[in-house]
Amino acid sequence: MIESFFAVLIIVVFILITVSAVTPQTTLSKADVPHTTLIIHALPVAFPGRIQKVTEEGTDWKIILDGDTFFWADGRLLPEKDLTDINKYSRHPFYSYTRELRPIPQYTDEEKKGLNERIANRKNDPPKRNPAFHNALWRVYDKKSADETMKWISFLNYTVQIHPGIESSLDSVETEIRQKAEHNPELKKYISSFTRISGYTWRPIADTKSLSFHSYGVAIDIIPGDTGGKEQYWLWTARSNAEWFQVPYSRRYSPPAEFIEAFEHHGFIWGGKWFYFDTIHFEYRPEILIANGMRPEKILPQ
């Protein structure tokens, strides 16, 4: 009897392990699930009322946004009409995001060669993400609709054009920065050193066919007056340094930590933490912060 019990138990455990290996997870522990799964399930939390539902669809997911259906198909976020030709599109930018800067890896010669080949391929065959999901999320479908949607606001003494959907978040960012600057001379000096703040611009990401988040008015660039000769953007660095990906943080331009944290507290990620670094860039991606445990909101099982 005991032997039969353990035999059945072993079979049940095997089945559970097998199912968990092939089925998208909805548990809350980052240790147990891929970051993409967490971000998918963070979407309804990040955009309440807009994203009504996330459900499993085979080994992928189905996302309902304002009544319209989108599918996570092998890393692509697509409307149903584009599912028949998913290889036409590059994968969607969902990724892990850490509170602290990750150590810069030391690559082998073979790995460096592979990275440079990837950059060459990027130029010859520019990545193209399907824009339909973010078009629907921000209700921006082309330059005309974008121009009609954007509004001008005052942010840190500069006039900036942005999507009205992030205005309250930027107000909170500014309030936090100014409060911290009252007790932080370095931060106070920094916010008086800009030459410009750039928001909405209808354009693709450099060397790609994918719309920049600037096109939706949900990204801003803080343009410094003096970088001290430090690197700001990976593509500019790559033009003169084939090993741009190993430039140490000490040689990369960076805003003060409290400046970055103020943005992160209110839903923005900083491009200085990307592999393809862009240290003057912030964009509104609350789902990524929620999924990585950097916001108070919790992911709820669907």
N, C-alpha and C positions, 0 to 999 in steps of 0.2 A: 504493500500500500504506500509506504513512504517512498520507495523507489519510483512508483508511478507518479506520485505527487511532484517529485523533483524533475521527472522527465517532462511533465506538462509545464512546470514552471520555466524550465529552460526554453521550451518551444515558445511560450508567451513572451519571454524576454527577447528572444531572437526576433520575433515578429515586430515588437515595439521598436527595437533598434533599427530594423530594416525600414519600417514606416517613417521613423523620424529622419532617416537619411535621405529620403526622396520626397518628403512632403514639406512645404514651407511651414515654418514654425510661427506660433503666435505667443510664445512665452516671453517674459519680460527681461530675462537675463541675457546680457550681451555675451556672456561666456558661452552660452548654449546655442546662439543663433547667428547667422551671418548679418553684417551690418545692413545689407540691402533689405532684408526682411524687416528689421527694426524701422528703417526709414519709411518703407511702404506703410507700415501700420502707424507710423507717427503722422502721416499726412492728415487723417481726419482730426487729430488733436491740434495740429498746427493751423488748420484751416476749417474750424468748426462751422457747420452749417453749409459749407460749400462742398466738401467731400463727404457724401452721405454714408458711403459704405466701401469696405475693402473685403473681398472674399477670395478664397482659393479657387483657382481655375486650373485643374490638373496640377502641374508642378509650378505654375506661375500664379499671378494674381489678376483680379478684375477690380477696377477702381471706378466708382460712380461719382462723377463731378457735375454738380448742377443738373443731374438727370442724364448726363451723357456718359457713355461707357468707354473706358480706356483699359488696355491690357498691358501687363508687364510681360513681354515676350522676349526671352533670352536676352535680358538686359536692355531691351528697347521699350519705351513707354509709347504705345501706339493706339490710335482709334481702330475700330474693327476693319475699316476699309483698307488699311495698310498692312494687315497681318499677312497677306499673301506675298509680300515682298519685303520681309524684314531686313534682309541683307543690304537693302538700299540705304539703310540708316545706321549710324554709329550708336554705341551704347550710351545710356543716360547717365548723367553725372551724380550718382548716389555713392557716397563714400563715407568712411569713418573719419571722424574729426576729433582731435584731442585738445584737452585744455592746455597742455604744455607742448612746446615745439618738439617734434620727434628728432632723434639724433640723425644727422645726415649720413647715409650709408657710404661705405667705402666699396667701390665697385671694382671687379676684376677687369682686365683688358677686354675679355670677351663680353662682359656685361656692358662695358662702355661702348663697344662696337655695336651691340644690339640696340642700345639707347639712341645712338646716332642714326642707325638705320631707321628706327621708329620716327625720328624727326624728319628724315628725308622722305619717308612714306607719307608723313603728314602733309608735306608740301606738295608731293606729286598726286596724292589722293586725299584732299582735305576732308576731315570728318564732317558728317552732316547728321545732326540729330533731328528727329521728327519734332516740329514745333507745336503740334496740335494740343498737347496737354497744357503747356504753359500759355499758349494762346487763349485757351478756354479759362484757365485759372485767373489770368489777369485781364481777360476780355479785351485783348489786343490781338488783332489778326493781320495787320499790315501797317505800313508807315502812316497811312491816313488815319486809321483808328487810333494808333498810338499818339499821334499829334493831337487828336481831339480829346484824348483821355488825360494827358499829363497836366500837371499844375505846377506853378512856381511857388516855392516856399523860401523862408529864411532859415538857414541852418548854419550855426557857428559864424554868424555875421556875413555869410555869403548867400546870394540868391541862387537857388538850385532848382532844376526842373525834375520832378519825380512823379511816380504813380501815386495817386491820392491814397491808395490802400496801405502805404507804408508811412504816411505822414505822422500818425500818432506814435509809431515806433521810433521814428527819428526825433520827435519831440522829447521822448523819454531818454533817448541817447544823449541829446544835448543837455537836458537837465542834469543827468548823472555826471557828464563830463565837466560841466560848469561847477557843480557842487564839489567834485574832487579837486578841481583846479584851485579852489579857494585855499586848500591846504597843501598844494603840490606845485611848487615853483616851476619844476621841469615841465609839467603838463600845461601850466598856464603859458609858459614861453612857447611851447609847441603849438598850441591852438592859435597863437598870434603869428605863426611863421608861414602859414599857407600862402600860396599865390592864387589858388583857385580850387573850387570843389566842383567836380563834374558829375552830373547825374544822367538824365535821359539822353541817349544818342542812339539813333536807329542804325545799327551796324552789326556785322558778324563778328565773332571772336576771331582774332588775328590768325591767319593761315588755316581757317576752317570755313565751312559753309553753314555753320550753326549760329543761330542768333545769340548775341551776347545778352546777358541779363540787363545790360544798359538799355537794350531795345524795349524792355518792359518797364523801364523806369524804376527798377527795384535794386539797382546797384549804384554805388557812388565811388568816385576816385578822389582821394585827398591829395592834391598836387602840392608838393613841398617847394619851398623857396630854395632850399639848399639840402642836398642829399649827402654832403660830405664825401662825394665820390663813390658812394656805395651803390650797389646794384638794386634796381627796383623791379624789373620785369624780366623773366627768364628769356624771352625771345630777343630782347635787346642785348642781353648778356651773351646769348648764344652766337651772335654775329661776330663776336671777337674772342670768344672763349668756348672751345669745343667741349670742355668739361664744366659747363655752366651749372650742372646738377650737383657738383661738389663744392660750389662756392660756399664757404662757411657763413653761418648766421652773422658773425662779426663783420662780414663784408657786405651784408645785405641791409638795405635801408629798412628801418622799422619805426613805427610810431611807439610812444611809451606804452607799457603794458596796461596801464589803467585806461588808456584811450581804447585799446583793442577790447578790453574786458567790458567796457560800457556798451560797445556795439553787440558783443556776444550776449550780454544780459538781456538784450531786447530783440533778439532774433536774427542778427547778422553774423555771417562768417567772414573771416579775414583771409584774403588771398595769400598772405605771407606763410600760411601753413600748408599750402598746396605744393605738390611736387613741381608743377609748372608755376612757380611762385610769381605772385603779383602783389607786391607789398603795399601798394597804394590803394588797393581795391577792397571794398566791402560789399556784400550782397545779401539780400534778405532771404534766408533759407532756414526758417525755424524748425522745419522737419528734421534737418540734419542735426541740429543742436539737441532737440528733444530725444532723438534716437541714440545719441551719444551721452545722454545723462547730464547735459549741460544746461538744462532748463528745468523749472519746477514741475512742469506738466509731466504726467505719466502716460505711457502707452497702455491702452486698454485692449484686451482681447476682443476680436470682432465676433 
